[in-house]
Amino acid sequence: MSCHETRELIHGYLDGELDLVKSLEVESHLEDCTACAQTYKGVRGLRSALGQRAVRFELPKDFQGRLRSALRHEDEPQRRSTIFRWQWLVAATSLITVIAVIWAVAGIPGRQAQGDVIAQEIVSSHVRSLMADHLTDVASSDQHTVKPWLDTKLDFAAPVLDLSGDGFPLVGGRLDYLDNHSAAALVYQRRKHFINLFIWPTTPGDSKAQKMVEREGYHLVHWADGDFTYWAVSDVSVDDLQNFQRSFEQQVPPH
């Protein structure tokens, strides 16, 4: 189950509306994914906060009686002033309630920027590929073997390059699903470390800015060209990952 699917089902999971299979899938994903687990805790905490009396405003039971009594003993100008004060009090209390709810929502740690969510998905996929011994669907150091295999499985033709001359031999490739669409995952090696390079066609919502981030001890580098979005992740050094990116970019055929 992907991060997107899990986030869509969190409210149903909290309400007990999911069947047993879906509930178990959500629980399994929450155990493995830190970002989604934070989102779950945030939503659960928000629900708890909204259920408390502290964020509710209820008029005192004797409010109407006190207001009528005050108005009976005042002339017209004073009456208008009294009504205004009570209206201001109600409005101010309502505003405090709204601010409390906004604060609770803003405090949910799982509400991340889209790029942060994708980065977490990338790391999760990388870790799963190593833990489940499912690094490749097609294992080959020959780009002319890996590329045709991927081309027949995907609706786009991802570039597959031989970077062995730069110290990053190709290990193989596999299919993946990230950011709500299919992706090609190319696996390269740097000494005893693996680099997962995820590629999918650039969409209008994809960031074009290059960036380097770190998540859970892994380094990630993101870049894009006119046709494809790239994310590389590994536990190699930052310098090695940047060298890998430069090697790949330099050898990509011009569009």
C-alpha positions, 0 to 999 in steps of 0.5 A: 500500500502506497503512502497516498492510499494510506493517507486516504484511508486514515480517517476510515481506519480511525472510524472503524469503517474499513474491512479487516484486510484494508485495516491490516494493510493500513496497520502494516504501512503505518509500522513501516512508514514514519511520515504516515505514522506521524500523519495518523498520530496528528489526525488522531490528536486533532480529533481528540482536541476537537472533542474536548470542551476547551475548544467549544464555546457554549453560552451560559444557561442564564445568558438570555435572562441576564441580557434581558434584565440588563436591557430593561434597566437601561435607556436606548443609548446604553441598550445599544452599547450593551448589545454591542458588548455582548456581540463582541464577547460572542464574536471574540470567543468564537474567534478564539475557538477558530484559532484553537482549531487552526493551531491544532491542524497546523500542528499536525507533523504529518502535513508535509509539503508535497516534495517531503512526502515524495522524499519519504516515499522514495526512502520507503521504497529504497528500504523495502527493496533492500529488506525484501531482497527485491532489488531488481525485476530484471538483473543485468549490467547490460543497459540494452537488456534492462531498457527493452524490458522496462519499455515493454512494462511502462508507457514511457521510455526511461533512459538507461545508462551504463555508468560503469566507467564512472564507478557506478555499474548498472545492476538492473531495474524494476517497476515501482509506483510513486507519487500516484504513477508508475516509475522506473527504478534503475539500480546502480552500485557504488562499491558495496552500496546500492543507488536506486534511481527513480524516473517518471515523466515530468508532470506540471505539478513536479518540482523542477528545482534541483535539491539534495535532502536527507531522510532517515540516514539516506541521501536523496538528490532530485532533478528534472529535465524537459521530459523526466523527473529523477530521484536518486537515493542511497546511503553513499556519501553526498559527494558520491551521490552528486557525482552519480547525478552529474554522470547520469545527466552528462550521458543522457541523450539530448532530447 
